[in-house]
Amino acid sequence: MDISDLKKLKKEAGLTNAEIAELSGIPVSTVNKIFSGATKNPRYATLLAIEQVLTTKEKIPFTYDKLKEEPAIVRDASAPYMYSAREYDGEDIEKLSEWSRAELINGKLYMLSAPNRLHQYFVAELLFEIKSYIRKNNGKCDVYASPFDVRLFGDDSTIVQPDILVVCNKDILTEKGCSGAPDWVIEIVSKSNSSHDYVRKLMQYQKAGVREYWIVDPFQELISVFNFEDAKKSGEYSYGEAVPSGVLEGLEIRFGEVVEGY
């Protein structure tokens, strides 16, 4: 998808630059420059937003970041925004800037809002606790935190960015991230993406062969554990309980203690 493609879509849609700006949240001056050719290399996220508007003729929940010169999903969006203009692939993900948070699932592109402070606090604390346990026990697994592209099925059909992932088979690690299913995935729920974590991504993780999946819900103070190897080890835990890891034997995390420093 390039400027010439957008011009064809614009002609078919019959929208003016002002209407495109209104629906996309992109300043009309920026839209004018893109279609006139004055802007030679517009941000890919900007082109995607314009493409979506020209295809659906619907307003999208984006706000324009003038500093980064690209649209971003608004923080209070009710859910990740799903692009529907066409089928997307890994090339679309790679063309986005480092500031864009996006995931690709079965050809559908989902834009994610920026994480809040509580979310990032949990990610940092869990990363430290898991990494410390692995080092202390001379473990062979690696732990990583988002942003980190995971090609769940080893191809470009599904690319996700788990908040925390543990990989014990280092053969699936690449310069671009991870090509295959991690052993353990942890997602920190945000108010805007709960169904994305509880339903859509849960199904993909199980299908891909992730051994264990934790969903941490700071708002209900619950941890949902899905052990795909042994269903008897799945369950819900409160912050006051020790949550045992099925992948790193002997590791237990007490989220009540984790959150004390927040």
C-alpha positions as CSV (number, residue, x, y, z in Angstrom):
1,M,0.0,0.0,0.0
2,D,1.5,3.3,-1.1
3,I,0.3,6.9,-2.1
4,S,-0.9,5.8,-5.5
5,D,-3.1,3.1,-3.9
6,L,-4.5,5.7,-1.5
7,K,-5.3,8.0,-4.4
8,K,-7.3,5.3,-6.1
9,L,-9.1,4.5,-2.8
10,K,-9.8,8.2,-2.3
11,K,-11.4,8.5,-5.8
12,E,-13.6,5.5,-5.1
13,A,-14.6,6.7,-1.7
14,G,-15.4,10.3,-2.8
15,L,-14.0,11.8,0.4
16,T,-12.4,15.2,0.5
17,N,-9.1,15.8,2.4
18,A,-11.1,17.6,5.1
19,E,-13.4,14.7,5.6
20,I,-10.4,12.3,5.7
21,A,-8.9,14.5,8.4
22,E,-12.1,14.6,10.4
23,L,-12.5,10.8,10.4
24,S,-8.9,9.9,10.9
25,G,-7.9,12.5,13.5
26,I,-4.9,13.5,11.2
27,P,-4.5,17.2,10.7
28,V,-5.9,18.4,7.3
29,S,-2.6,20.1,6.6
30,T,-0.8,16.7,6.9
31,V,-3.5,15.0,4.7
32,N,-3.0,17.8,2.1
33,K,0.8,17.3,2.0
34,I,0.5,13.5,1.7
35,F,-1.9,13.6,-1.3
36,S,0.0,16.5,-3.0
37,G,3.3,14.7,-2.7
38,A,4.8,17.4,-0.5
39,T,5.5,14.8,2.2
40,K,7.8,12.2,0.6
41,N,8.0,9.6,3.4
42,P,4.9,9.8,5.6
43,R,4.7,7.5,8.7
44,Y,3.3,4.1,7.8
45,A,0.8,4.4,10.7
46,T,-0.5,7.5,9.1
47,L,-1.0,5.8,5.7
48,L,-2.8,2.9,7.5
49,A,-5.2,5.2,9.2
50,I,-6.0,7.0,5.9
51,E,-6.5,3.7,4.2
52,Q,-8.9,2.5,6.9
53,V,-11.0,5.7,6.7
54,L,-11.1,5.5,2.9
55,T,-12.3,1.9,3.1
56,T,-14.8,2.1,5.9
57,K,-15.8,5.8,5.8
58,E,-16.0,5.6,9.6
59,K,-14.4,7.6,12.4
60,I,-11.5,5.8,14.1
61,P,-10.5,6.3,17.8
62,F,-7.1,7.9,17.0
63,T,-5.4,11.0,18.2
64,Y,-2.5,12.6,16.3
65,D,0.8,12.9,18.0
66,K,2.5,15.9,16.4
67,L,5.9,15.1,17.9
68,K,6.0,11.6,16.5
69,E,4.0,12.7,13.4
70,E,1.7,9.7,13.5
71,P,-1.7,8.7,14.8
72,A,-2.1,6.6,17.9
73,I,-5.1,4.9,19.5
74,V,-6.5,7.0,22.3
75,R,-5.7,5.8,25.8
76,D,-9.3,5.4,26.9
77,A,-10.3,3.4,23.9
78,S,-12.7,0.6,24.9
79,A,-10.7,-2.1,23.1
80,P,-7.7,-2.5,20.8
81,Y,-8.6,-1.0,17.4
82,M,-8.9,-3.6,14.6
83,Y,-8.0,-2.5,11.1
84,S,-10.3,-4.0,8.5
85,A,-9.4,-2.4,5.2
86,R,-7.7,-5.6,4.0
87,E,-5.7,-8.6,5.1
88,Y,-2.4,-7.6,6.8
89,D,0.9,-9.3,7.1
90,G,4.3,-9.1,8.8
91,E,5.5,-6.5,6.4
92,D,2.8,-4.1,7.7
93,I,4.1,-4.7,11.3
94,E,7.7,-4.1,10.3
95,K,6.9,-0.8,8.5
96,L,5.4,0.7,11.7
97,S,7.5,3.0,13.8
98,E,9.0,1.9,17.1
99,W,6.2,3.9,18.9
100,S,3.3,2.0,17.4
101,R,2.0,-0.9,19.5
102,A,0.4,-3.4,17.2
103,E,-0.3,-7.1,17.0
104,L,-1.2,-9.2,14.0
105,I,-3.7,-12.1,14.4
106,N,-4.9,-14.2,11.4
107,G,-4.4,-11.3,9.0
108,K,-6.1,-8.7,11.2
109,L,-4.1,-5.8,12.6
110,Y,-4.8,-4.6,16.2
111,M,-3.6,-1.3,17.4
112,L,-3.0,-1.1,21.2
113,S,-3.1,1.9,23.4
114,A,0.0,2.9,25.4
115,P,0.3,1.1,28.7
116,N,-0.2,3.0,32.0
117,R,2.1,3.3,34.9
118,L,0.7,0.3,36.9
119,H,1.0,-1.9,33.9
120,Q,4.6,-1.0,33.4
121,Y,5.3,-1.4,37.1
122,F,4.1,-5.0,37.0
123,V,6.1,-5.8,33.9
124,A,9.3,-4.4,35.4
125,E,8.8,-6.2,38.7
126,L,7.9,-9.6,37.2
127,L,10.8,-9.4,34.7
128,F,13.2,-8.8,37.5
129,E,11.8,-11.6,39.7
130,I,11.8,-14.2,37.0
131,K,15.2,-13.2,35.7
132,S,16.6,-13.3,39.2
133,Y,15.2,-16.8,39.8
134,I,16.6,-18.1,36.5
135,R,20.1,-16.8,37.3
136,K,20.0,-18.0,40.9
137,N,19.2,-21.5,39.7
138,N,21.5,-21.5,36.7
139,G,18.4,-21.9,34.5
140,K,18.6,-22.4,30.8
141,C,15.5,-20.3,29.9
142,D,15.5,-16.6,28.8
143,V,12.9,-14.0,29.8
144,Y,11.9,-11.0,27.8
145,A,9.5,-8.1,28.0
146,S,7.4,-6.2,25.4
147,P,8.1,-4.7,22.9
148,F,9.3,-8.1,21.6
149,D,7.8,-9.6,18.4
150,V,6.7,-13.2,18.7
151,R,5.7,-15.0,15.6
152,L,3.6,-17.6,17.3
153,F,3.4,-20.1,14.5
154,G,6.9,-19.4,13.0
155,D,5.4,-17.3,10.2
156,D,3.8,-13.9,9.6
157,S,0.2,-15.1,10.2
158,T,0.2,-14.1,13.9
159,I,2.7,-11.7,15.5
160,V,2.0,-10.7,19.1
161,Q,3.9,-8.8,21.8
162,P,3.4,-10.5,25.2
163,D,4.1,-8.4,28.2
164,I,6.4,-11.1,29.6
165,L,7.6,-14.3,27.9
166,V,9.9,-17.1,28.9
167,V,11.6,-19.1,26.3
168,C,13.5,-22.4,27.2
169,N,14.2,-23.5,23.6
170,K,16.6,-20.9,22.4
171,D,16.5,-22.3,18.9
172,I,13.3,-20.3,18.3
173,L,15.0,-17.0,19.2
174,T,16.0,-14.8,16.3
175,E,17.4,-11.3,15.7
176,K,13.8,-10.1,15.2
177,G,12.4,-11.7,18.3
178,C,10.9,-15.2,18.7
179,S,9.8,-17.5,15.9
180,G,7.6,-20.1,17.6
181,A,5.6,-20.5,20.8
182,P,7.3,-19.3,24.1
183,D,7.0,-21.7,27.1
184,W,5.4,-19.2,29.4
185,V,3.5,-16.0,28.7
186,I,2.2,-13.4,31.1
187,E,-0.2,-10.6,30.1
188,I,-1.1,-7.7,32.3
189,V,-4.7,-6.7,31.7
190,S,-5.6,-3.1,30.9
191,K,-9.1,-1.9,31.1
192,S,-9.1,-1.5,27.3
193,N,-7.8,-4.9,26.3
194,S,-9.3,-7.5,28.7
195,S,-11.2,-9.4,26.0
196,H,-8.1,-9.3,23.8
197,D,-6.1,-11.1,26.5
198,Y,-8.8,-13.4,27.9
199,V,-10.3,-14.6,24.6
200,R,-8.5,-13.8,21.4
201,K,-4.9,-14.2,22.6
202,L,-5.7,-17.1,24.9
203,M,-6.9,-19.1,22.0
204,Q,-3.9,-18.3,19.9
205,Y,-1.4,-19.2,22.7
206,Q,-3.1,-22.5,23.3
207,K,-3.2,-23.4,19.6
208,A,0.4,-22.4,19.1
209,G,1.7,-24.6,21.9
210,V,2.4,-22.2,24.7
211,R,2.8,-24.4,27.8
212,E,1.5,-21.9,30.4
213,Y,-0.3,-18.6,30.2
214,W,-1.0,-16.2,33.1
215,I,-3.4,-13.2,33.0
216,V,-2.8,-10.7,35.7
217,D,-5.8,-8.4,36.4
218,P,-4.7,-5.5,38.6
219,F,-8.3,-4.2,38.8
220,Q,-9.8,-7.4,40.3
221,E,-6.5,-8.4,41.9
222,L,-6.7,-11.8,40.4
223,I,-4.3,-14.0,38.5
224,S,-5.7,-16.5,36.0
225,V,-3.4,-19.4,35.3
226,F,-3.9,-21.6,32.2
227,N,-1.7,-24.6,32.2
228,F,-2.2,-26.1,28.8
229,E,-0.1,-29.3,29.7
230,D,-2.0,-30.1,32.8
231,A,-5.5,-28.6,33.3
232,K,-5.4,-29.6,37.0
233,K,-2.8,-27.0,37.5
234,S,-4.9,-24.2,36.1
235,G,-6.9,-21.9,38.3
236,E,-7.4,-18.5,39.8
237,Y,-5.3,-16.9,42.5
238,S,-5.7,-13.8,44.7
239,Y,-2.9,-11.4,45.5
240,G,-2.6,-13.0,48.9
241,E,-1.7,-16.4,47.5
242,A,1.6,-17.8,46.1
243,V,1.2,-18.5,42.4
244,P,3.4,-21.4,41.3
245,S,5.1,-21.5,37.9
246,G,4.6,-24.7,36.0
247,V,7.5,-23.9,33.7
248,L,10.1,-22.8,36.2
249,E,9.7,-25.4,38.9
250,G,10.1,-24.0,42.4
251,L,9.3,-20.4,41.5
252,E,6.3,-18.9,43.3
253,I,5.2,-15.3,42.9
254,R,3.1,-13.4,45.6
255,F,1.5,-10.5,43.8
256,G,0.5,-8.9,47.1
257,E,4.3,-8.5,47.8
258,V,5.0,-7.4,44.2
259,V,2.4,-4.6,44.4
260,E,3.6,-3.3,47.8
261,G,6.2,-1.0,46.3
262,Y,3.8,0.7,43.9
